[in-house]
């Protein structure tokens, strides 16, 4: 029998949520960000700043 989840967060695929929570919380591993993720973030910030500058 499976051990009940210590986490309250559930969705239709409970195992996937459990795996994500175990990876991020229980194991306390730090995953380095990829260049792709960082570039998307910086592009979004630049777009926000350009939109803000265009409206003022």
N, C-alpha and C positions, 0 to 999 in steps of 0.2 A: 504494500500500500504506500502511496506517495505521501511524503511529509507535507503538511499544509504550508502554504506560502506565508512568510513573515511580513509580506508587503500587502497593503490594501489595494494597490493599483492593479486593476484587472482589465482585460479586454477580451475579445473573442478568441485570441490566441494567447492564452495565459502563459504557456511555456516560453514564448518569445519575450514577454514582459519580464518574466522571472529571470531569464538569462541576462537581459540588459541590466536589471537591477543588481544581480549578483556581480556582473562585471564592473559596474561603476561604483557600487556602494560597498559590498562585502569584501571584494578583493582589493579595493583601494589602489587600483592601477591607474597610472596616468598615461593617457593616449596622446601622443604628439599630434598636432594638427598638420594636415597635409597642406602643401602649397596651394592646391585647388581651393580648399576651404578658406584659407586666409585671403586669397585673391578675391573670392566671392564676397567676403565680408568687407574688404577694403573698397571694392567696386560699389557695394550698396551704400557705404558711408559717403563715398564721393558723389554718388547720385543724389543722395539726400542733401548734401551740402550745396550741390549745384541747383537743385530745385528750390532750396531755401533762399539762395542768392538771387534766383530768377524772380521770386515773388516779392522781393523787397525793393 
